[in-house]
């Protein structure tokens, strides 16, 4: 009887020891040094990334695809990632290599270089690509942000042609109808502006169907109505017209 009791106590102690070890292993997965949460999700990398206008590489992009190809400077690098370190190789000569310091979905801060192995033998320094990259993304807005609207836009409107639109912080804008100044406001996803003269005035209203943002520009795809009210002071007649339009607005950042 004593032997049986001793064996039961031994099994129970061994079970508690194994359970304790397993818990320790689980916790190690959440420890950055253990490689758990510190690893970068490859799915978060897929897409187009670009350097902003303030960077020396402004206008350049890196495009990550699902088949482990990153396109940069006209070359297709085959890449792998280990933890936060990414390395890509093209033609066994060109190497793109950097650490991902921080990534939040829309921006990614990296530290690294692109180098030509053969050119390096002649003393050519690697290209420093360190900085914060912005991911190109398209979304359907639930509302328009006033700060996003402020700036100079290129309007490509199918029914009206191409022209500029300047939206100012003081809620005035100009360019849609020449040099006339308009007052503007936002209601939800609608941009509204009115202006002109007492007897000859305009009202422009459009909504954003989708918005594409990148490191260098914002593109807004819109549809709306351009209204014109004209009062003939000689005859007393009113003339009202409305033109529906579709197009896109582009603002460089």
The 8 nearest C-alpha neighbors of each residue, nearest first, counted from 0:
[[1, 3, 2, 4, 5, 6, 7, 8],
 [0, 2, 4, 3, 5, 6, 7, 8],
 [1, 3, 5, 0, 4, 6, 7, 8],
 [2, 4, 6, 0, 5, 1, 7, 8],
 [5, 3, 1, 7, 6, 2, 8, 0],
 [4, 6, 2, 8, 3, 7, 1, 9],
 [5, 7, 9, 3, 8, 4, 10, 2],
 [8, 6, 4, 10, 9, 5, 11, 3],
 [7, 9, 11, 5, 6, 10, 12, 4],
 [10, 8, 6, 12, 7, 11, 13, 5],
 [11, 9, 13, 7, 12, 8, 14, 6],
 [12, 10, 14, 8, 13, 9, 7, 15],
 [11, 13, 15, 9, 14, 10, 8, 16],
 [12, 14, 16, 10, 11, 15, 9, 17],
 [15, 13, 11, 17, 16, 12, 10, 18],
 [14, 16, 18, 12, 13, 17, 19, 11],
 [15, 17, 13, 19, 14, 18, 12, 20],
 [18, 16, 20, 14, 19, 15, 21, 13],
 [19, 17, 21, 15, 20, 16, 14, 22],
 [18, 20, 16, 22, 17, 21, 15, 23],
 [21, 19, 23, 17, 18, 22, 16, 24],
 [22, 20, 24, 18, 23, 19, 17, 25],
 [23, 21, 25, 19, 24, 20, 18, 26],
 [22, 24, 20, 26, 21, 25, 27, 19],
 [23, 25, 21, 27, 22, 26, 20, 28],
 [26, 24, 22, 27, 28, 23, 21, 29],
 [25, 27, 23, 28, 24, 29, 22, 30],
 [26, 28, 24, 30, 25, 29, 33, 23],
 [29, 27, 35, 26, 25, 30, 33, 34],
 [30, 28, 35, 27, 26, 36, 31, 33],
 [29, 31, 27, 33, 32, 28, 35, 26],
 [32, 30, 37, 33, 34, 36, 35, 29],
 [33, 31, 30, 34, 37, 35, 27, 29],
 [32, 34, 30, 31, 27, 35, 28, 29],
 [33, 35, 37, 31, 32, 38, 36, 82],
 [36, 34, 28, 29, 37, 33, 31, 38],
 [35, 37, 29, 38, 31, 34, 30, 28],
 [36, 38, 31, 34, 35, 82, 39, 83],
 [39, 37, 82, 36, 83, 34, 35, 40],
 [38, 40, 83, 82, 41, 37, 43, 36],
 [39, 41, 42, 43, 38, 44, 82, 80],
 [40, 42, 44, 43, 39, 45, 80, 65],
 [41, 43, 40, 44, 45, 65, 39, 46],
 [44, 42, 41, 40, 45, 104, 39, 46],
 [43, 45, 41, 42, 46, 63, 40, 64],
 [46, 44, 63, 64, 42, 43, 65, 41],
 [47, 45, 63, 62, 44, 64, 48, 134],
 [46, 48, 62, 135, 134, 61, 63, 60],
 [49, 47, 134, 61, 133, 60, 132, 135],
 [50, 48, 60, 132, 214, 133, 59, 61],
 [49, 51, 132, 57, 214, 56, 54, 59],
 [52, 50, 214, 57, 53, 54, 215, 49],
 [51, 53, 57, 54, 215, 50, 252, 58],
 [54, 52, 51, 57, 55, 50, 56, 252],
 [55, 53, 57, 56, 52, 51, 50, 130],
 [54, 56, 57, 53, 52, 50, 51, 128],
 [57, 55, 54, 59, 50, 58, 128, 51],
 [58, 56, 52, 50, 54, 51, 55, 59],
 [57, 59, 56, 50, 60, 215, 49, 52],
 [60, 58, 57, 56, 49, 50, 61, 72],
 [61, 59, 49, 48, 71, 62, 58, 47],
 [60, 62, 71, 48, 70, 47, 49, 69],
 [61, 63, 47, 70, 69, 46, 48, 60],
 [62, 64, 69, 45, 46, 68, 44, 47],
 [65, 63, 45, 68, 66, 67, 69, 62],
 [64, 66, 67, 45, 63, 68, 42, 41],
 [65, 67, 64, 68, 63, 77, 69, 78],
 [68, 66, 78, 65, 77, 64, 69, 79],
 [67, 69, 77, 64, 76, 66, 63, 78],
 [68, 70, 63, 76, 62, 75, 64, 61],
 [71, 69, 75, 62, 61, 74, 76, 68],
 [70, 72, 61, 74, 73, 60, 69, 75],
 [71, 73, 74, 70, 59, 60, 61, 75],
 [74, 72, 71, 70, 75, 76, 61, 60],
 [73, 75, 71, 72, 70, 76, 89, 69],
 [74, 76, 70, 69, 68, 89, 77, 71],
 [77, 75, 89, 88, 87, 69, 68, 78],
 [78, 76, 68, 87, 88, 67, 69, 89],
 [79, 77, 87, 67, 86, 68, 76, 88],
 [80, 78, 86, 85, 87, 81, 67, 77],
 [79, 81, 85, 84, 82, 86, 83, 78],
 [82, 80, 84, 83, 85, 79, 38, 39],
 [81, 83, 38, 84, 39, 37, 80, 34],
 [82, 84, 99, 98, 38, 39, 81, 85],
 [83, 85, 98, 81, 80, 82, 97, 99],
 [86, 84, 80, 97, 96, 79, 98, 81],
 [85, 87, 96, 78, 79, 95, 80, 97],
 [88, 86, 78, 95, 77, 76, 94, 96],
 [87, 89, 94, 76, 77, 93, 91, 95],
 [88, 90, 76, 93, 91, 92, 75, 94],
 [89, 91, 92, 93, 88, 76, 75, 94],
 [92, 90, 89, 88, 93, 94, 116, 115],
 [93, 91, 90, 116, 115, 89, 94, 117],
 [92, 94, 115, 89, 88, 114, 116, 91],
 [95, 93, 88, 114, 113, 87, 96, 89],
 [94, 96, 113, 87, 86, 112, 88, 114],
 [97, 95, 86, 111, 112, 85, 94, 87],
 [96, 98, 111, 110, 85, 84, 112, 109],
 [99, 97, 84, 110, 109, 83, 100, 85],
 [100, 98, 109, 83, 101, 108, 84, 97],
 [99, 101, 109, 108, 98, 110, 102, 83],
 [100, 102, 108, 99, 107, 103, 109, 106],
 [103, 101, 107, 106, 104, 108, 99, 100],
 [102, 104, 105, 106, 107, 101, 43, 108],
 [103, 105, 106, 102, 43, 107, 134, 44],
 [106, 104, 134, 103, 133, 107, 102, 135],
 [107, 105, 133, 132, 103, 104, 102, 134],
 [106, 108, 102, 132, 131, 101, 109, 133],
 [109, 107, 131, 101, 100, 130, 99, 132],
 [110, 108, 99, 129, 100, 98, 130, 97],
 [111, 109, 129, 97, 98, 130, 99, 128],
 [112, 110, 97, 129, 96, 128, 127, 98],
 [113, 111, 127, 128, 126, 96, 125, 95],
 [114, 112, 95, 126, 125, 94, 96, 127],
 [115, 113, 125, 94, 93, 116, 126, 112],
 [114, 116, 93, 118, 117, 92, 119, 94],
 [117, 115, 119, 92, 118, 114, 93, 120],
 [116, 118, 119, 120, 115, 92, 121, 93],
 [119, 117, 115, 121, 120, 123, 116, 122],
 [120, 118, 123, 122, 116, 121, 117, 115],
 [119, 121, 118, 117, 122, 116, 123, 115],
 [122, 120, 119, 118, 123, 117, 124, 116],
 [121, 123, 119, 120, 124, 118, 117, 125],
 [124, 122, 119, 118, 121, 125, 120, 115],
 [123, 125, 122, 119, 126, 114, 118, 115],
 [126, 124, 114, 113, 112, 127, 123, 115],
 [127, 125, 113, 112, 128, 114, 124, 111],
 [126, 128, 112, 129, 111, 125, 113, 110],
 [129, 127, 112, 111, 126, 130, 110, 113],
 [130, 128, 110, 109, 111, 127, 112, 131],
 [129, 131, 108, 109, 132, 128, 110, 50],
 [130, 132, 108, 107, 109, 106, 50, 133],
 [133, 131, 50, 107, 49, 106, 48, 108],
 [134, 132, 106, 214, 49, 48, 105, 213],
 [135, 133, 48, 105, 47, 213, 106, 136],
 [134, 136, 213, 47, 212, 48, 133, 211],
 [137, 135, 211, 212, 134, 138, 213, 105],
 [136, 138, 211, 210, 212, 209, 135, 139],
 [139, 137, 210, 209, 140, 211, 136, 212],
 [138, 140, 209, 208, 210, 141, 137, 207],
 [141, 139, 142, 138, 209, 143, 188, 210],
 [140, 142, 188, 139, 187, 143, 207, 138],
 [143, 141, 188, 187, 140, 144, 186, 189],
 [144, 142, 188, 187, 145, 140, 185, 141],
 [143, 145, 147, 146, 142, 148, 185, 188],
 [146, 144, 148, 147, 143, 149, 185, 184],
 [147, 145, 148, 144, 149, 168, 150, 143],
 [146, 148, 144, 145, 149, 143, 150, 217],
 [147, 149, 145, 146, 150, 144, 166, 143],
 [150, 148, 166, 146, 167, 147, 168, 145],
 [151, 149, 166, 165, 148, 152, 167, 250],
 [150, 152, 165, 164, 250, 166, 153, 163],
 [153, 151, 250, 164, 249, 163, 248, 154],
 [152, 154, 163, 249, 248, 162, 164, 250],
 [153, 155, 248, 162, 161, 163, 156, 247],
 [156, 154, 161, 247, 246, 160, 248, 157],
 [155, 157, 246, 160, 159, 158, 154, 245],
 [156, 158, 159, 246, 160, 245, 155, 244],
 [157, 159, 156, 244, 160, 245, 243, 242],
 [160, 158, 156, 157, 161, 155, 244, 162],
 [159, 161, 156, 157, 155, 158, 162, 154],
 [160, 162, 155, 154, 156, 159, 153, 163],
 [163, 161, 154, 153, 160, 164, 155, 175],
 [164, 162, 153, 174, 152, 154, 165, 175],
 [163, 165, 174, 152, 175, 173, 151, 153],
 [164, 166, 151, 172, 173, 150, 152, 174],
 [165, 167, 172, 149, 150, 171, 151, 164],
 [168, 166, 171, 169, 149, 170, 172, 165],
 [167, 169, 170, 149, 166, 171, 146, 150],
 [170, 168, 167, 171, 166, 172, 182, 183],
 [171, 169, 183, 168, 167, 182, 172, 184],
 [170, 172, 182, 181, 167, 169, 183, 166],
 [173, 171, 166, 181, 165, 167, 180, 182],
 [174, 172, 180, 165, 164, 179, 175, 178],
 [173, 175, 164, 177, 176, 163, 178, 165],
 [174, 176, 164, 177, 173, 163, 162, 179],
 [177, 175, 174, 179, 178, 173, 201, 180],
 [176, 178, 174, 179, 175, 173, 180, 162],
 [177, 179, 174, 173, 180, 176, 175, 181],
 [180, 178, 177, 173, 176, 195, 181, 174],
 [181, 179, 173, 172, 194, 178, 171, 182],
 [180, 182, 194, 172, 193, 171, 192, 173],
 [183, 181, 171, 192, 193, 170, 172, 194],
 [182, 184, 192, 170, 191, 171, 181, 193],
 [185, 183, 191, 190, 192, 186, 170, 182],
 [186, 184, 190, 189, 191, 187, 143, 183],
 [187, 185, 189, 188, 190, 184, 191, 142],
 [186, 188, 142, 189, 143, 185, 141, 190],
 [187, 189, 142, 143, 206, 186, 207, 141],
 [190, 188, 206, 186, 187, 205, 185, 191],
 [189, 191, 185, 205, 204, 184, 206, 186],
 [192, 190, 204, 184, 183, 203, 185, 189],
 [191, 193, 183, 203, 182, 202, 181, 204],
 [194, 192, 202, 181, 182, 201, 203, 183],
 [195, 193, 181, 201, 200, 180, 182, 202],
 [194, 196, 200, 201, 199, 179, 197, 180],
 [195, 197, 199, 200, 198, 194, 201, 229],
 [196, 198, 199, 200, 195, 230, 229, 194],
 [197, 199, 230, 196, 229, 200, 231, 228],
 [200, 198, 229, 196, 197, 228, 195, 230],
 [201, 199, 195, 196, 228, 194, 227, 198],
 [200, 202, 227, 194, 226, 193, 195, 228],
 [201, 203, 193, 226, 192, 225, 227, 204],
 [204, 202, 225, 192, 191, 224, 226, 193],
 [203, 205, 191, 223, 224, 190, 192, 225],
 [206, 204, 223, 222, 190, 189, 221, 224],
 [205, 207, 189, 188, 221, 222, 223, 190],
 [206, 208, 221, 209, 220, 188, 219, 205],
 [207, 209, 221, 220, 139, 206, 210, 222],
 [210, 208, 139, 207, 220, 138, 219, 140],
 [209, 211, 219, 137, 138, 218, 220, 139],
 [212, 210, 137, 218, 136, 217, 219, 138],
 [213, 211, 217, 135, 136, 216, 218, 210],
 [214, 212, 135, 215, 216, 134, 133, 217],
 [213, 215, 51, 133, 49, 50, 216, 134],
 [216, 214, 252, 213, 51, 251, 52, 58],
 [217, 215, 251, 252, 250, 213, 212, 214],
 [216, 218, 212, 250, 249, 211, 213, 251],
 [219, 217, 249, 211, 248, 210, 212, 250],
 [218, 220, 210, 248, 247, 209, 221, 207],
 [221, 219, 247, 209, 208, 207, 246, 210],
 [222, 220, 207, 206, 246, 208, 247, 245],
 [221, 223, 245, 205, 244, 206, 246, 207],
 [222, 224, 205, 244, 204, 243, 206, 245],
 [223, 225, 243, 242, 204, 203, 244, 226],
 [224, 226, 203, 242, 241, 202, 243, 204],
 [225, 227, 241, 202, 201, 240, 203, 224],
 [228, 226, 201, 240, 239, 200, 241, 202],
 [229, 227, 239, 200, 199, 238, 201, 240],
 [228, 230, 199, 238, 198, 237, 239, 231],
 [231, 229, 237, 198, 236, 232, 238, 199],
 [230, 232, 235, 236, 233, 234, 237, 229],
 [231, 233, 235, 234, 230, 236, 198, 237],
 [234, 232, 231, 235, 236, 230, 237, 198],
 [233, 235, 236, 231, 232, 230, 237, 238],
 [234, 236, 232, 231, 233, 230, 237, 238],
 [237, 235, 231, 234, 230, 238, 232, 233],
 [238, 236, 230, 229, 231, 239, 235, 228],
 [237, 239, 229, 228, 230, 236, 240, 231],
 [240, 238, 228, 227, 229, 237, 241, 226],
 [239, 241, 227, 226, 228, 238, 242, 225],
 [240, 242, 226, 225, 227, 224, 243, 239],
 [243, 241, 225, 224, 244, 226, 240, 158],
 [242, 244, 224, 223, 225, 241, 245, 222],
 [245, 243, 223, 222, 158, 224, 242, 156],
 [246, 244, 222, 221, 156, 157, 223, 247],
 [247, 245, 156, 221, 155, 157, 220, 222],
 [246, 248, 220, 219, 155, 221, 154, 156],
 [247, 249, 154, 219, 153, 218, 152, 155],
 [248, 250, 218, 153, 152, 217, 219, 247],
 [251, 249, 152, 217, 216, 151, 252, 153],
 [252, 250, 216, 215, 217, 249, 152, 151],
 [251, 216, 215, 250, 52, 217, 214, 51]]
